[in-house]
Amino acid sequence: MDSTHLFPVPMRRPLAEAWDAGPEQFARSRPSGWCPGCGCEGVVEALAKAFAGLGAANKDILVAAGPGCANALPDSLLTYGVKAPAGLALSVGLGAKFANPDLTVVAVVGRSEALGSGCVALAGACRVNADITFIMLDDGLGAKPDERQAHAGALALAAGATFVGRAFSGEPAHAASMFLQALQHRGFSFVHLLCPCPGKDGLDASVRLRGRLRMREETASKTASSGPPVGPAAPGERSTASPGDLGAVLSACLETAPLTLGVLHEAADVPSWEESAPTVRRRGPAVRESLGLSEKEVSELEASLR
């Protein structure tokens, strides 16, 4: 018996059938665990706008979050969500994406996870160009006294990420535009999100960080290509370096002040893993394969998962 029809799974639809919904369809109330003024509030607002602009239904999106403040994001978004253990958010997202390429997957982790326990998964996902959006939350104030400065954007670029961008949670309109471009990119998208922590860095953290930002000129003219417009803001001075110049892109990834906001690098002509993997091309996604179970076995399996 072919029992796959008993399990409804997310399927990507053509834009002509895009889900007509506003940001309010993707965000719920703020979790109580965040400090007042937490940058994660801007992340929720920006992601909700980006999801609405993408035209995907709630059931077609998975958000995998690592520990820390990011862990509350699945509670704040009306999508599928996974609260992953340390170092496994991206791995969980990769597993879901490889099983069902039609699923829109977003992994959100803090800087310490991206550069620590999750570093190997990050490099591997970049190398195979998996079609996932990876968001790294960073307070943007540089390394602490007991840390060495590390640059995740440079790591992602060196590992083969085909989209690298930077945004600021204090400018949710620009962040939404950045997230939407990352979600629409076919391949691995790395977004360095500057997300100040008032509880750790003081109530003026966002103000101090804003003074260190500049906007890339190319991004300043971009808007969302579908759904409600999410025009970018323009804090500080503007940078005019070309995103195609890898030397300039690497310099932008390594900079500490000023920090350039916008799309730092995008290679649109590189096939994603889902488009080039021989197994997927030969057999199709695993989620569409027959389970080979009888109707009784399926009922028992469903009962055990309730």
Secondary structure, 3 states (H helix, E strand, C coil): CCCHHHCCCCCCCCHHHCCCCCHHHCECCCCCCCCCCCCHHHHHHHHHHHHHHHCCCHHHEEEEECCHHHHHHHHHECCEEEECCCCCHHHHHHHHHHHCCCCEEEEEEEHHHHHCCCHHHHHHHHHHCCCCEEEEEECCCCCCCCCCCCCHHHHHHHHCCCEEEEEECCCHHHHHHHHHHHHHCCCCEEEEEECCCHHHHCCCHHHHHHCCEEEEHHHHCCCCCCCCCCCCCCCCEEECCCCCCHHHHHHHHHCCCCEEEEEEEECCCCCCHHHHCHHHHHHCCHHHCCCCCCHHHHHHHHHHCC
